[in-house]
Amino acid sequence: MHELAITEGIMNAAVPAAESAGAKKILEIRLKIGELSGVLPEYIQYYFNIISKGTVAEGAKLVSQTIPVQIKCPDCGFEGPINRKKIRCPDCGGTHFKITAGREYFVDSLEVE
């Protein structure tokens, strides 16, 4: 259910930005969603279709790009992506790492007319 709040946040970012740029309509909203964020794009789309009615965002296409999980391993110094199914450092096999990407979600850009 947190997707409703996230979708409201998307609207709160996109609509004022489009309106301040003098846009008449938002055609596309590009989102970046981390693999570990817990955000499900299909639910975002569902809520978006409901709460965008009557706004410049009504009918806009939501396009999401996945941000892969990345880590920094203090044991061997590895920095980079890991396989989500094997949560270990790919170089040394360590499990004491810091996740540096993959939890975030944000509006990346808008296409407007």
Phi and psi restraints in degrees (value plus and minus 20) as a CYANA .aco file:
   2 HIS   PHI     -86.8   -46.8
   2 HIS   PSI     -33.5     6.5
   3 GLU   PHI     -83.8   -43.8
   3 GLU   PSI     -49.0    -9.0
   4 LEU   PHI     -82.8   -42.8
   4 LEU   PSI     -67.2   -27.2
   5 ALA   PHI     -84.0   -44.0
   5 ALA   PSI     -58.7   -18.7
   6 ILE   PHI     -85.0   -45.0
   6 ILE   PSI     -62.3   -22.3
   7 THR   PHI     -84.5   -44.5
   7 THR   PSI     -58.8   -18.8
   8 GLU   PHI     -81.8   -41.8
   8 GLU   PSI     -58.7   -18.7
   9 GLY   PHI     -84.1   -44.1
   9 GLY   PSI     -59.2   -19.2
  10 ILE   PHI     -81.9   -41.9
  10 ILE   PSI     -65.9   -25.9
  11 MET   PHI     -82.7   -42.7
  11 MET   PSI     -61.6   -21.6
  12 ASN   PHI     -86.1   -46.1
  12 ASN   PSI     -42.9    -2.9
  13 ALA   PHI    -109.7   -69.7
  13 ALA   PSI     -64.5   -24.5
  14 ALA   PHI     -95.4   -55.4
  14 ALA   PSI     -67.1   -27.1
  15 VAL   PHI     -83.1   -43.1
  15 VAL   PSI     -71.0   -31.0
  16 PRO   PHI     -81.8   -41.8
  16 PRO   PSI     -56.9   -16.9
  17 ALA   PHI     -83.7   -43.7
  17 ALA   PSI     -63.8   -23.8
  18 ALA   PHI     -86.4   -46.4
  18 ALA   PSI     -64.2   -24.2
  19 GLU   PHI     -85.3   -45.3
  19 GLU   PSI     -59.2   -19.2
  20 SER   PHI     -89.2   -49.2
  20 SER   PSI     -41.9    -1.9
  21 ALA   PHI    -107.9   -67.9
  21 ALA   PSI     -19.8    20.2
  22 GLY   PHI      60.1   100.1
  22 GLY   PSI      -2.7    37.3
  23 ALA   PHI     -93.3   -53.3
  23 ALA   PSI     123.8   163.8
  24 LYS   PHI    -110.7   -70.7
  24 LYS   PSI     -46.4    -6.4
  25 LYS   PHI    -175.0  -135.0
  25 LYS   PSI     122.0   162.0
  26 ILE   PHI    -113.2   -73.2
  26 ILE   PSI     102.7   142.7
  27 LEU   PHI    -110.7   -70.7
  27 LEU   PSI     -57.8   -17.8
  28 GLU   PHI    -169.9  -129.9
  28 GLU   PSI     119.5   159.5
  29 ILE   PHI    -139.4   -99.4
  29 ILE   PSI     100.4   140.4
  30 ARG   PHI    -118.5   -78.5
  30 ARG   PSI     103.9   143.9
  31 LEU   PHI    -132.6   -92.6
  31 LEU   PSI     129.5   169.5
  32 LYS   PHI    -136.3   -96.3
  32 LYS   PSI     106.2   146.2
  33 ILE   PHI    -150.0  -110.0
  33 ILE   PSI     100.6   140.6
  34 GLY   PHI     -90.2   -50.2
  34 GLY   PSI     125.8   165.8
  35 GLU   PHI     -77.5   -37.5
  35 GLU   PSI     -51.6   -11.6
  36 LEU   PHI    -119.7   -79.7
  36 LEU   PSI     -12.8    27.2
  37 SER   PHI     -91.4   -51.4
  37 SER   PSI     -43.0    -3.0
  38 GLY   PHI      59.9    99.9
  38 GLY   PSI     -15.7    24.3
  39 VAL   PHI    -105.7   -65.7
  39 VAL   PSI     109.2   149.2
  40 LEU   PHI    -126.2   -86.2
  40 LEU   PSI      92.1   132.1
  41 PRO   PHI     -74.8   -34.8
  41 PRO   PSI     -54.3   -14.3
  42 GLU   PHI     -86.1   -46.1
  42 GLU   PSI     -52.4   -12.4
  43 TYR   PHI     -95.1   -55.1
  43 TYR   PSI     -57.1   -17.1
  44 ILE   PHI     -78.8   -38.8
  44 ILE   PSI     -65.9   -25.9
  45 GLN   PHI     -81.2   -41.2
  45 GLN   PSI     -63.1   -23.1
  46 TYR   PHI     -78.2   -38.2
  46 TYR   PSI     -72.8   -32.8
  47 TYR   PHI     -87.3   -47.3
  47 TYR   PSI     -55.8   -15.8
  48 PHE   PHI     -80.8   -40.8
  48 PHE   PSI     -63.1   -23.1
  49 ASN   PHI     -78.9   -38.9
  49 ASN   PSI     -52.3   -12.3
  50 ILE   PHI     -99.9   -59.9
  50 ILE   PSI     -71.8   -31.8
  51 ILE   PHI    -103.2   -63.2
  51 ILE   PSI     -29.5    10.5
  52 SER   PHI    -107.6   -67.6
  52 SER   PSI     -28.4    11.6
  53 LYS   PHI     -77.8   -37.8
  53 LYS   PSI     112.7   152.7
  54 GLY   PHI      60.6   100.6
  54 GLY   PSI     -12.4    27.6
  55 THR   PHI    -136.4   -96.4
  55 THR   PSI     152.9   192.9
  56 VAL   PHI     -86.2   -46.2
  56 VAL   PSI     -31.8     8.2
  57 ALA   PHI    -112.8   -72.8
  57 ALA   PSI     -27.0    13.0
  58 GLU   PHI     -77.6   -37.6
  58 GLU   PSI     109.7   149.7
  59 GLY   PHI      63.5   103.5
  59 GLY   PSI     -22.8    17.2
  60 ALA   PHI     -86.0   -46.0
  60 ALA   PSI     129.0   169.0
  61 LYS   PHI    -110.5   -70.5
  61 LYS   PSI     112.2   152.2
  62 LEU   PHI    -117.7   -77.7
  62 LEU   PSI     106.7   146.7
  63 VAL   PHI    -141.3  -101.3
  63 VAL   PSI     101.9   141.9
  64 SER   PHI    -133.3   -93.3
  64 SER   PSI     121.7   161.7
  65 GLN   PHI    -138.5   -98.5
  65 GLN   PSI     113.8   153.8
  66 THR   PHI    -103.6   -63.6
  66 THR   PSI     114.1   154.1
  67 ILE   PHI    -117.8   -77.8
  67 ILE   PSI      98.4   138.4
  68 PRO   PHI     -90.7   -50.7
  68 PRO   PSI     138.2   178.2
  69 VAL   PHI     -90.5   -50.5
  69 VAL   PSI     110.9   150.9
  70 GLN   PHI    -148.9  -108.9
  70 GLN   PSI     129.9   169.9
  71 ILE   PHI    -152.5  -112.5
  71 ILE   PSI     147.3   187.3
  72 LYS   PHI    -149.1  -109.1
  72 LYS   PSI     101.0   141.0
  73 CYS   PHI    -117.8   -77.8
  73 CYS   PSI      99.4   139.4
  74 PRO   PHI     -94.3   -54.3
  74 PRO   PSI     -38.5     1.5
  75 ASP   PHI     -94.2   -54.2
  75 ASP   PSI     -62.4   -22.4
  76 CYS   PHI    -142.5  -102.5
  76 CYS   PSI     -27.4    12.6
  77 GLY   PHI      67.8   107.8
  77 GLY   PSI     -18.4    21.6
  78 PHE   PHI     -80.3   -40.3
  78 PHE   PSI     117.1   157.1
  79 GLU   PHI    -153.2  -113.2
  79 GLU   PSI     100.1   140.1
  80 GLY   PHI     141.5   181.5
  80 GLY   PSI    -187.4  -147.4
  81 PRO   PHI     -96.7   -56.7
  81 PRO   PSI     134.3   174.3
  82 ILE   PHI    -150.5  -110.5
  82 ILE   PSI     141.7   181.7
  83 ASN   PHI    -100.0   -60.0
  83 ASN   PSI     102.9   142.9
  84 ARG   PHI     -80.8   -40.8
  84 ARG   PSI     -44.5    -4.5
  85 LYS   PHI    -103.7   -63.7
  85 LYS   PSI     -37.2     2.8
  86 LYS   PHI    -146.2  -106.2
  86 LYS   PSI      63.8   103.8
  87 ILE   PHI     -96.6   -56.6
  87 ILE   PSI      56.6    96.6
  88 ARG   PHI    -168.4  -128.4
  88 ARG   PSI     137.1   177.1
  89 CYS   PHI     -84.5   -44.5
  89 CYS   PSI     107.8   147.8
  90 PRO   PHI     -89.0   -49.0
  90 PRO   PSI     -36.7     3.3
  91 ASP   PHI    -109.4   -69.4
  91 ASP   PSI     -70.5   -30.5
  92 CYS   PHI    -132.3   -92.3
  92 CYS   PSI     -27.9    12.1
  93 GLY   PHI      61.5   101.5
  93 GLY   PSI     -17.0    23.0
  94 GLY   PHI     -87.0   -47.0
  94 GLY   PSI     137.3   177.3
  95 THR   PHI    -138.9   -98.9
  95 THR   PSI     -16.0    24.0
  96 HIS   PHI    -120.3   -80.3
  96 HIS   PSI      47.5    87.5
  97 PHE   PHI    -140.4  -100.4
  97 PHE   PSI     147.7   187.7
  98 LYS   PHI    -127.8   -87.8
  98 LYS   PSI     111.5   151.5
  99 ILE   PHI     -98.5   -58.5
  99 ILE   PSI     103.5   143.5
 100 THR   PHI    -126.6   -86.6
 100 THR   PSI     -34.2     5.8
 101 ALA   PHI    -177.7  -137.7
 101 ALA   PSI     133.7   173.7
 102 GLY   PHI      98.0   138.0
 102 GLY   PSI     -26.7    13.3
 103 ARG   PHI    -122.3   -82.3
 103 ARG   PSI     -33.1     6.9
 104 GLU   PHI    -104.6   -64.6
 104 GLU   PSI     144.3   184.3
 105 TYR   PHI    -173.7  -133.7
 105 TYR   PSI     119.1   159.1
 106 PHE   PHI    -184.8  -144.8
 106 PHE   PSI     142.2   182.2
 107 VAL   PHI     -98.8   -58.8
 107 VAL   PSI     102.1   142.1
 108 ASP   PHI    -107.9   -67.9
 108 ASP   PSI     -66.2   -26.2
 109 SER   PHI    -184.1  -144.1
 109 SER   PSI     147.8   187.8
 110 LEU   PHI    -146.4  -106.4
 110 LEU   PSI     128.7   168.7
 111 GLU   PHI    -135.2   -95.2
 111 GLU   PSI     104.2   144.2
 112 VAL   PHI    -148.6  -108.6
 112 VAL   PSI     147.5   187.5
